[in-house]
Amino acid sequence: MDNQASLDTCNETPRILLWDIDGTLLRSARTGAFKDYTIPMLEGVFGTSGRLAEMKVSGMTDLQIVAEALRPEGFTHQHIRERLDHLRERYMEEMHKATSNGEEFFQVLPGVREVLQAVADHPRFQSALLTGNIEPAAYLKVELVGLSEFFPLPGAFGDESHDRRDLPALAAERIRSQLKLDLQPHQFIVIGDTPNDIASAHHFGARALAVGTGRLYTTEDLLECSPEAFIPDLSNLEGVMQTLASL
């Protein structure tokens, strides 16, 4: 039986869940802790961290963060692209340093593990990462908190575009290829905690499930962006699964 047939036995069309990481699945134990490794990375690669110390970056891709931080210093997107390999290498060096001193650097948000397990056990749903983090940083984060097993599908990451709206299409192309399914945009659900997550879903034609666990945006901020659904957090397993089933 092929993938499509096995999924169709549930009499429900498949849904691919594209998960944001920061503010949705986990958060740093300290507000702004990402600057512990991002500032030294920028200084090592570009000789300056620009205005990063004063920035609020929720919902931005890592390339967008770098561009915004360094724009006052005269760096362009092209300059950043030319140093992308060095950026990735130095980023991971600094991130490993910051997260290896024994402190709890990242914390899984309430209900996340239970929801990811329920989704993994359900024949209709499959999961992938859709995040502003560069790819190796994304996988390190979910590994550090013991969630890496829940994302078997290829995703899309913050070192692939300055514009988060580009990411769902990149993930969808890879997932279609791996599963050998002709999945349509409405079969994808982007789950995130920022207006940019919602915008990226709608730009692609996916559904958006907004989660109110981010540090920067209020419930009202998220609802103004018209997500297809909103939940305050992932702690109510039955409610989350009912919401996903409705999308």
Backbone as CSV, one residue per row, in Angstrom:
resi,resn,N_x,N_y,N_z,CA_x,CA_y,CA_z,C_x,C_y,C_z
1,MET,0.851,-1.194,0.000,0.000,0.000,0.000,0.887,1.245,0.000
2,ASP,0.621,2.210,-0.890,1.466,3.398,-0.940,1.080,4.385,0.156
3,ASN,1.864,5.446,0.264,1.650,6.419,1.338,0.262,7.035,1.284
4,GLN,-0.161,7.416,0.067,-1.464,8.063,-0.069,-2.586,7.129,0.357
5,ALA,-2.503,5.879,-0.083,-3.564,4.924,0.239,-3.641,4.663,1.735
6,SER,-2.461,4.534,2.379,-2.477,4.255,3.810,-3.063,5.412,4.587
7,LEU,-2.794,6.638,4.150,-3.370,7.788,4.832,-4.861,7.901,4.569
8,ASP,-5.292,7.539,3.382,-6.692,7.657,3.031,-7.562,6.629,3.751
9,THR,-6.945,5.608,4.329,-7.756,4.627,5.057,-8.433,5.261,6.257
10,CYS,-7.935,6.411,6.703,-8.565,7.100,7.836,-9.763,7.929,7.401
11,ASN,-10.054,7.941,6.083,-11.118,8.765,5.530,-10.908,10.252,5.824
12,GLU,-9.664,10.647,6.004,-9.315,12.033,6.233,-8.078,12.348,5.415
13,THR,-8.075,13.512,4.797,-6.895,13.885,4.035,-5.758,14.232,4.984
14,PRO,-4.535,13.944,4.596,-3.405,14.190,5.495,-3.182,15.677,5.747
15,ARG,-2.599,15.960,6.891,-2.212,17.313,7.258,-0.752,17.293,7.696
16,ILE,0.004,18.230,7.156,1.404,18.376,7.521,1.524,19.568,8.455
17,LEU,2.069,19.337,9.631,2.213,20.384,10.631,3.619,20.959,10.543
18,LEU,3.696,22.265,10.304,4.971,22.962,10.180,5.174,23.788,11.451
19,TRP,6.080,23.348,12.287,6.227,23.884,13.637,7.317,24.940,13.719
20,ASP,6.960,26.113,14.224,7.945,27.076,14.687,8.595,26.514,15.957
21,ILE,9.785,27.024,16.296,10.469,26.534,17.496,10.344,27.520,18.653
22,ASP,10.989,28.677,18.524,11.096,29.611,19.643,9.757,30.275,19.949
23,GLY,9.307,30.114,21.189,8.035,30.682,21.594,6.850,29.774,21.328
24,THR,7.079,28.708,20.574,6.013,27.756,20.257,6.279,26.403,20.909
25,LEU,7.455,25.839,20.649,7.840,24.567,21.254,8.662,24.765,22.525
26,LEU,9.505,25.774,22.513,10.402,26.006,23.643,10.716,27.485,23.733
27,ARG,11.377,27.867,24.812,11.881,29.226,24.937,13.182,29.181,25.733
28,SER,13.979,30.204,25.556,15.199,30.296,26.349,14.827,30.599,27.792
29,ALA,15.637,30.109,28.707,15.349,30.308,30.124,15.417,31.778,30.513
30,ARG,16.203,32.553,29.759,16.323,33.991,30.000,15.906,34.760,28.754
31,THR,15.174,35.825,28.920,14.806,36.675,27.793,16.076,37.221,27.141
32,GLY,16.151,37.104,25.809,17.304,37.632,25.081,18.539,36.773,25.156
33,ALA,18.413,35.539,25.661,19.593,34.688,25.823,20.237,34.336,24.489
34,PHE,19.490,34.397,23.393,20.079,34.097,22.081,21.237,35.034,21.758
35,LYS,21.228,36.220,22.365,22.314,37.175,22.108,23.635,36.704,22.701
36,ASP,23.585,35.741,23.639,24.806,35.180,24.207,25.688,34.570,23.126
37,TYR,25.061,34.001,22.091,25.854,33.402,21.023,25.777,34.191,19.720
38,THR,24.714,34.953,19.513,24.570,35.684,18.259,25.500,36.893,18.196
39,ILE,25.641,37.622,19.296,26.533,38.788,19.290,27.981,38.382,19.027
40,PRO,28.553,37.399,19.745,29.931,37.015,19.417,30.077,36.428,18.015
41,MET,29.026,35.764,17.509,29.079,35.260,16.138,29.231,36.408,15.157
42,LEU,28.387,37.433,15.285,28.455,38.572,14.374,29.801,39.283,14.481
43,GLU,30.283,39.445,15.696,31.572,40.112,15.867,32.702,39.298,15.244
44,GLY,32.602,37.974,15.322,33.622,37.122,14.737,33.600,37.094,13.223
45,VAL,32.409,37.168,12.642,32.278,37.066,11.178,32.366,38.430,10.502
46,PHE,31.749,39.450,11.111,31.636,40.758,10.463,32.401,41.872,11.184
47,GLY,32.970,41.553,12.351,33.710,42.555,13.087,32.845,43.494,13.908
48,THR,31.551,43.298,13.885,30.612,44.128,14.642,29.294,43.381,14.788
49,SER,28.583,43.646,15.870,27.231,43.098,16.022,26.184,44.154,15.710
50,GLY,26.610,45.312,15.209,25.667,46.346,14.809,24.740,46.734,15.945
51,ARG,23.467,46.768,15.648,22.481,47.174,16.662,21.740,45.981,17.263
52,LEU,22.321,44.784,17.162,21.626,43.588,17.637,21.257,43.679,19.112
53,ALA,22.129,44.264,19.926,21.883,44.298,21.369,20.564,44.968,21.717
54,GLU,20.086,45.885,20.882,18.851,46.616,21.180,17.629,46.063,20.460
55,MET,17.805,45.032,19.633,16.719,44.552,18.784,15.818,43.550,19.497
56,LYS,14.524,43.545,19.099,13.577,42.491,19.422,13.318,41.736,18.125
57,VAL,13.537,40.427,18.138,13.646,39.706,16.871,12.610,38.604,16.698
58,SER,11.613,38.525,17.552,10.654,37.430,17.489,9.987,37.352,16.120
59,GLY,10.022,36.145,15.522,9.376,35.922,14.233,10.258,36.171,13.033
60,MET,11.466,36.680,13.234,12.371,36.970,12.133,13.242,35.749,11.827
61,THR,13.685,35.620,10.576,14.669,34.589,10.264,16.043,35.078,10.690
62,ASP,16.962,34.133,10.886,18.307,34.521,11.296,18.968,35.425,10.258
63,LEU,18.738,35.167,8.980,19.304,36.047,7.954,18.708,37.448,8.046
64,GLN,17.433,37.530,8.340,16.790,38.835,8.496,17.349,39.561,9.717
65,ILE,17.558,38.828,10.810,18.137,39.431,12.013,19.519,40.004,11.725
66,VAL,20.342,39.219,11.046,21.692,39.683,10.710,21.624,40.922,9.835
67,ALA,20.751,40.891,8.835,20.634,42.032,7.920,20.187,43.293,8.646
68,GLU,19.191,43.149,9.521,18.689,44.312,10.252,19.734,44.843,11.227
69,ALA,20.463,43.938,11.859,21.480,44.360,12.825,22.637,45.095,12.157
70,LEU,23.008,44.638,10.972,24.219,45.157,10.331,23.962,46.246,9.299
71,ARG,22.690,46.502,8.976,22.398,47.527,7.971,23.037,48.881,8.311
72,PRO,22.962,49.349,9.564,23.590,50.643,9.868,25.102,50.649,9.650
73,GLU,25.719,49.459,9.626,27.159,49.359,9.409,27.505,49.240,7.923
74,GLY,26.491,49.251,7.066,26.734,49.235,5.625,26.759,47.865,4.979
75,PHE,26.439,46.811,5.735,26.427,45.470,5.160,25.111,45.231,4.420
76,THR,25.192,44.650,3.239,24.025,44.339,2.421,23.708,42.848,2.506
77,HIS,22.555,42.468,1.941,22.213,41.050,1.863,23.295,40.273,1.116
78,GLN,23.858,40.881,0.082,24.902,40.208,-0.682,26.135,39.963,0.173
79,HIS,26.518,40.952,0.958,27.660,40.761,1.860,27.422,39.590,2.817
80,ILE,26.203,39.494,3.318,25.876,38.420,4.269,25.894,37.074,3.570
81,ARG,25.310,37.009,2.378,25.305,35.758,1.612,26.717,35.275,1.323
82,GLU,27.614,36.184,1.021,28.994,35.811,0.705,29.696,35.168,1.894
83,ARG,29.227,35.450,3.107,29.866,34.921,4.318,28.977,33.894,5.020
84,LEU,28.010,33.341,4.302,27.019,32.481,4.941,27.641,31.227,5.542
85,ASP,28.575,30.601,4.834,29.200,29.395,5.378,29.957,29.709,6.660
86,HIS,30.705,30.817,6.655,31.433,31.235,7.857,30.457,31.564,8.976
87,LEU,29.342,32.205,8.623,28.319,32.560,9.609,27.776,31.300,10.285
88,ARG,27.407,30.296,9.489,26.875,29.055,10.060,27.893,28.406,11.004
89,GLU,29.144,28.329,10.547,30.185,27.684,11.340,30.400,28.402,12.671
90,ARG,30.526,29.727,12.616,30.785,30.486,13.836,29.554,30.494,14.746
91,TYR,28.381,30.553,14.143,27.128,30.517,14.904,27.087,29.267,15.773
92,MET,27.390,28.122,15.183,27.301,26.873,15.932,28.413,26.758,16.965
93,GLU,29.587,27.280,16.661,30.650,27.295,17.672,30.200,28.065,18.908
94,GLU,29.642,29.256,18.684,29.224,30.093,19.806,28.006,29.514,20.512
95,MET,27.114,28.880,19.772,25.928,28.297,20.392,26.305,27.104,21.274
96,HIS,27.234,26.279,20.798,27.684,25.152,21.618,28.346,25.653,22.902
97,LYS,29.126,26.717,22.805,29.749,27.291,24.004,28.683,27.749,24.991
98,ALA,27.687,28.465,24.482,26.674,29.064,25.355,25.792,28.029,26.027
99,THR,25.583,26.888,25.364,24.630,25.901,25.883,25.290,24.724,26.584
100,SER,26.609,24.759,26.748,27.316,23.588,27.291,27.863,23.813,28.691
101,ASN,27.408,24.867,29.361,27.982,25.166,30.675,27.167,24.581,31.829
102,GLY,26.196,23.735,31.505,25.444,23.042,32.551,24.132,23.694,32.931
103,GLU,23.920,24.949,32.569,22.646,25.586,32.896,21.557,25.123,31.936
104,GLU,20.306,25.241,32.372,19.179,24.903,31.507,18.929,26.087,30.583
105,PHE,19.453,26.008,29.378,19.397,27.148,28.467,18.028,27.272,27.810
106,PHE,17.419,26.136,27.435,16.100,26.123,26.792,15.120,25.310,27.631
107,GLN,13.857,25.723,27.600,12.803,25.044,28.338,11.663,24.684,27.392
108,VAL,11.224,23.432,27.452,10.059,23.010,26.666,8.818,23.665,27.258
109,LEU,7.967,24.196,26.418,6.755,24.857,26.880,5.686,23.829,27.273
110,PRO,4.736,24.217,28.130,3.735,23.267,28.654,2.943,22.573,27.546
111,GLY,2.839,21.248,27.669,2.017,20.452,26.766,2.678,20.054,25.471
112,VAL,3.840,20.612,25.181,4.464,20.394,23.869,4.771,18.919,23.633
113,ARG,5.432,18.295,24.572,5.832,16.896,24.373,4.611,15.998,24.177
114,GLU,3.575,16.230,24.960,2.367,15.412,24.854,1.677,15.607,23.505
115,VAL,1.615,16.851,23.039,0.994,17.113,21.735,1.810,16.481,20.614
116,LEU,3.134,16.640,20.653,3.966,16.058,19.602,3.842,14.536,19.571
117,GLN,3.724,13.909,20.740,3.548,12.456,20.778,2.187,12.061,20.215
118,ALA,1.146,12.795,20.578,-0.193,12.489,20.068,-0.256,12.664,18.559
119,VAL,0.383,13.696,18.061,0.431,13.937,16.616,1.187,12.806,15.916
120,ALA,2.308,12.391,16.514,3.103,11.313,15.917,2.329,10.000,15.872
121,ASP,1.450,9.795,16.841,0.673,8.559,16.918,-0.576,8.589,16.037
122,HIS,-0.909,9.756,15.488,-2.139,9.913,14.710,-1.831,9.737,13.218
123,PRO,-2.573,8.889,12.521,-2.246,8.617,11.109,-2.467,9.793,10.166
124,ARG,-3.205,10.806,10.595,-3.487,11.924,9.695,-2.352,12.943,9.655
125,PHE,-1.577,13.062,10.743,-0.636,14.163,10.903,0.812,13.713,10.784
126,GLN,1.619,14.578,10.189,3.071,14.433,10.209,3.670,15.808,10.456
127,SER,4.874,15.833,11.021,5.450,17.089,11.486,6.804,17.388,10.861
128,ALA,7.045,18.688,10.688,8.345,19.190,10.242,8.592,20.525,10.932
129,LEU,9.833,20.964,10.921,10.195,22.261,11.484,10.106,23.346,10.423
130,LEU,9.578,24.485,10.826,9.537,25.674,9.969,9.934,26.838,10.871
131,THR,11.167,27.257,10.791,11.709,28.126,11.820,12.654,29.167,11.250
132,GLY,12.765,30.263,11.965,13.716,31.289,11.580,15.147,30.954,11.926
133,ASN,15.373,29.888,12.689,16.720,29.458,13.033,17.457,28.896,11.826
134,ILE,18.768,29.080,11.786,19.539,28.360,10.790,19.382,26.867,11.067
135,GLU,19.516,26.044,10.031,19.171,24.624,10.156,19.914,23.914,11.284
136,PRO,21.254,24.009,11.381,21.911,23.263,12.461,21.523,23.755,13.846
137,ALA,21.227,25.037,14.001,20.793,25.561,15.299,19.412,25.031,15.659
138,ALA,18.533,24.937,14.666,17.187,24.409,14.913,17.257,22.984,15.442
139,TYR,18.059,22.158,14.796,18.137,20.769,15.229,18.862,20.620,16.555
140,LEU,19.820,21.505,16.841,20.467,21.461,18.144,19.473,21.805,19.244
141,LYS,18.641,22.810,19.028,17.671,23.202,20.047,16.720,22.052,20.384
142,VAL,16.143,21.426,19.368,15.191,20.350,19.676,15.903,19.128,20.238
143,GLU,17.166,18.950,19.879,17.942,17.850,20.471,18.207,18.111,21.950
144,LEU,18.567,19.341,22.288,18.895,19.673,23.674,17.713,19.461,24.624
145,VAL,16.496,19.623,24.117,15.320,19.443,24.977,14.602,18.112,24.722
146,GLY,15.223,17.248,23.929,14.683,15.903,23.744,13.468,15.794,22.847
147,LEU,13.388,16.668,21.837,12.228,16.649,20.932,12.580,16.234,19.505
148,SER,13.825,15.918,19.237,14.247,15.736,17.845,13.551,14.568,17.153
149,GLU,13.097,13.578,17.922,12.470,12.402,17.305,11.141,12.720,16.631
150,PHE,10.550,13.866,16.943,9.202,14.161,16.478,9.151,14.852,15.118
151,PHE,10.283,15.062,14.478,10.298,15.822,13.220,11.005,15.037,12.115
152,PRO,10.318,13.995,11.622,10.945,13.137,10.621,10.976,13.731,9.217
153,LEU,10.147,14.734,8.972,10.077,15.308,7.631,11.057,16.472,7.476
154,PRO,11.512,16.727,6.252,12.390,17.878,6.028,11.604,19.173,6.177
155,GLY,12.233,20.190,6.742,11.561,21.467,6.949,12.200,22.587,6.150
156,ALA,12.113,23.799,6.679,12.751,24.967,6.068,13.237,25.873,7.187
157,PHE,14.313,26.656,6.897,15.078,27.253,7.978,15.522,28.677,7.646
158,GLY,15.978,29.350,8.706,16.260,30.771,8.607,17.518,31.151,7.888
159,ASP,18.329,30.177,7.456,19.482,30.499,6.624,19.173,30.330,5.138
160,GLU,17.888,30.149,4.814,17.497,29.953,3.416,16.869,31.190,2.796
161,SER,16.417,32.132,3.618,15.817,33.351,3.083,15.796,34.433,4.150
162,HIS,15.879,35.684,3.695,15.663,36.814,4.592,14.171,36.998,4.898
163,ASP,13.323,36.401,4.091,11.877,36.598,4.189,11.219,35.301,4.641
164,ARG,10.656,35.308,5.831,10.048,34.091,6.378,8.920,33.564,5.505
165,ARG,8.286,34.431,4.731,7.179,33.992,3.879,7.624,32.995,2.814
166,ASP,8.928,32.943,2.523,9.432,31.992,1.530,9.500,30.567,2.059
167,LEU,9.513,30.400,3.366,9.861,29.101,3.941,8.809,28.000,3.749
168,PRO,7.498,28.267,3.895,6.556,27.160,3.721,6.643,26.482,2.349
169,ALA,6.833,27.244,1.309,6.934,26.641,-0.027,8.171,25.751,-0.138
170,LEU,9.280,26.168,0.478,10.492,25.353,0.463,10.260,24.033,1.194
171,ALA,9.641,24.116,2.374,9.350,22.896,3.131,8.395,21.992,2.365
172,ALA,7.358,22.572,1.783,6.351,21.777,1.073,6.961,21.010,-0.092
173,GLU,7.844,21.663,-0.824,8.482,20.990,-1.966,9.271,19.770,-1.506
174,ARG,9.998,19.910,-0.421,10.792,18.795,0.094,9.904,17.682,0.634
175,ILE,8.845,18.049,1.319,7.957,17.057,1.916,7.195,16.293,0.835
176,ARG,6.727,17.006,-0.168,6.058,16.315,-1.291,6.985,15.283,-1.907
177,SER,8.244,15.669,-2.091,9.215,14.769,-2.710,9.475,13.552,-1.834
178,GLN,9.625,13.755,-0.533,9.916,12.632,0.357,8.732,11.683,0.471
179,LEU,7.524,12.238,0.619,6.342,11.398,0.809,5.743,10.900,-0.498
180,LYS,6.177,11.500,-1.607,5.617,11.162,-2.922,4.100,11.365,-2.932
181,LEU,3.692,12.510,-2.369,2.282,12.893,-2.316,2.113,14.266,-2.964
182,ASP,1.001,14.443,-3.660,0.685,15.737,-4.268,-0.088,16.580,-3.256
183,LEU,0.606,17.028,-2.247,-0.025,17.784,-1.175,-0.296,19.215,-1.608
184,GLN,-1.485,19.701,-1.297,-1.872,21.061,-1.651,-1.565,22.011,-0.483
185,PRO,-1.425,23.308,-0.759,-1.094,24.246,0.323,-2.027,24.174,1.523
186,HIS,-3.349,23.959,1.267,-4.284,23.955,2.400,-4.104,22.742,3.298
187,GLN,-3.301,21.767,2.867,-3.040,20.595,3.699,-1.884,20.819,4.680
188,PHE,-1.306,21.997,4.644,-0.232,22.346,5.564,-0.773,23.299,6.628
189,ILE,-0.352,23.094,7.860,-0.733,23.960,8.980,0.537,24.509,9.602
190,VAL,0.686,25.817,9.566,1.826,26.470,10.199,1.434,26.807,11.636
191,ILE,2.240,26.363,12.585,1.954,26.568,14.006,3.039,27.469,14.580
192,GLY,2.632,28.653,15.040,3.627,29.587,15.540,3.028,30.643,16.439
193,ASP,3.907,31.468,16.998,3.503,32.428,18.033,3.646,33.884,17.617
194,THR,3.895,34.164,16.332,4.105,35.544,15.904,3.281,35.870,14.654
195,PRO,3.054,37.149,14.393,2.402,37.550,13.145,3.140,37.056,11.904
196,ASN,4.469,36.971,11.964,5.216,36.485,10.805,4.920,35.030,10.492
197,ASP,4.657,34.218,11.518,4.257,32.826,11.273,2.932,32.784,10.517
198,ILE,1.993,33.598,10.947,0.683,33.640,10.291,0.819,34.155,8.860
199,ALA,1.606,35.195,8.681,1.800,35.759,7.345,2.445,34.753,6.406
200,SER,3.395,33.983,6.914,4.056,32.991,6.054,3.083,31.910,5.628
201,ALA,2.190,31.506,6.533,1.179,30.509,6.182,0.266,31.026,5.089
202,HIS,-0.247,32.233,5.268,-1.208,32.774,4.314,-0.566,33.093,2.974
203,HIS,0.695,33.498,2.979,1.411,33.767,1.725,1.480,32.507,0.863
204,PHE,1.633,31.363,1.515,1.732,30.090,0.813,0.368,29.491,0.503
205,GLY,-0.643,29.855,1.274,-1.962,29.249,1.124,-2.244,28.177,2.152
206,ALA,-1.411,28.111,3.202,-1.601,27.146,4.288,-2.530,27.712,5.345
207,ARG,-2.941,26.867,6.276,-3.682,27.316,7.443,-2.693,27.732,8.531
208,ALA,-3.115,28.647,9.374,-2.273,29.126,10.470,-2.949,28.834,11.801
209,LEU,-2.213,28.167,12.685,-2.639,27.980,14.066,-1.723,28.830,14.942
210,ALA,-2.265,29.890,15.501,-1.486,30.782,16.351,-1.527,30.284,17.792
211,VAL,-0.377,30.355,18.443,-0.241,29.911,19.826,0.226,31.099,20.657
212,GLY,-0.451,31.335,21.766,-0.187,32.537,22.545,0.912,32.403,23.573
213,THR,1.985,31.704,23.243,3.055,31.454,24.211,4.306,32.278,23.941
214,GLY,4.271,33.157,22.957,5.432,33.994,22.691,5.565,35.110,23.713
215,ARG,6.764,35.656,23.807,7.030,36.702,24.791,6.689,38.094,24.279
216,LEU,6.569,38.256,22.973,6.489,39.606,22.421,5.083,40.026,22.016
217,TYR,4.247,39.082,21.540,2.959,39.438,20.957,1.796,38.992,21.838
218,THR,0.788,39.846,21.932,-0.400,39.541,22.716,-1.390,38.725,21.888
219,THR,-2.390,38.202,22.581,-3.477,37.511,21.881,-4.104,38.424,20.833
220,GLU,-4.330,39.677,21.187,-4.944,40.629,20.257,-4.064,40.842,19.030
221,ASP,-2.755,40.922,19.234,-1.828,41.068,18.104,-1.987,39.918,17.126
222,LEU,-2.085,38.713,17.642,-2.183,37.528,16.791,-3.545,37.450,16.103
223,LEU,-4.608,37.731,16.819,-5.945,37.646,16.234,-6.147,38.680,15.139
224,GLU,-5.476,39.808,15.239,-5.565,40.826,14.192,-5.025,40.325,12.856
225,CYS,-4.191,39.291,12.906,-3.612,38.723,11.679,-4.477,37.620,11.075
226,SER,-5.624,37.357,11.680,-6.629,36.404,11.169,-6.106,34.985,10.963
227,PRO,-5.515,34.385,11.997,-5.180,32.962,11.867,-6.457,32.135,11.777
228,GLU,-6.352,30.963,11.172,-7.526,30.095,11.086,-7.953,29.587,12.457
229,ALA,-7.012,29.541,13.390,-7.345,29.124,14.760,-6.320,29.737,15.716
230,PHE,-6.755,29.871,16.963,-5.863,30.376,18.016,-6.055,29.529,19.258
231,ILE,-4.960,29.185,19.926,-5.013,28.539,21.233,-4.029,29.260,22.150
232,PRO,-4.354,29.397,23.430,-3.450,30.128,24.322,-2.124,29.422,24.543
233,ASP,-2.145,28.090,24.549,-0.924,27.298,24.712,-1.250,25.866,24.302
234,LEU,-0.310,24.964,24.499,-0.488,23.576,24.070,-0.802,22.634,25.234
235,SER,-1.190,23.180,26.370,-1.354,22.353,27.568,-2.630,21.518,27.570
236,ASN,-3.643,21.917,26.796,-4.897,21.166,26.737,-4.838,20.218,25.537
237,LEU,-4.352,19.006,25.784,-4.113,18.063,24.692,-5.370,17.809,23.868
238,GLU,-6.479,17.538,24.526,-7.722,17.261,23.796,-8.139,18.463,22.956
239,GLY,-8.025,19.652,23.523,-8.395,20.852,22.786,-7.497,21.101,21.593
240,VAL,-6.204,20.870,21.759,-5.266,21.048,20.645,-5.583,20.074,19.522
241,MET,-5.806,18.822,19.857,-6.093,17.817,18.819,-7.406,18.109,18.121
242,GLN,-8.409,18.580,18.850,-9.668,18.964,18.216,-9.469,20.145,17.265
243,THR,-8.659,21.092,17.690,-8.375,22.236,16.829,-7.658,21.807,15.569
244,LEU,-6.650,20.977,15.689,-5.928,20.488,14.507,-6.870,19.712,13.580
245,ALA,-7.761,18.932,14.157,-8.685,18.138,13.339,-9.644,19.031,12.556
246,SER,-9.863,20.246,13.042,-10.805,21.160,12.375,-10.174,21.922,11.219
247,LEU,-8.868,21.862,11.111,-8.170,22.671,10.104,-7.866,21.878,8.831
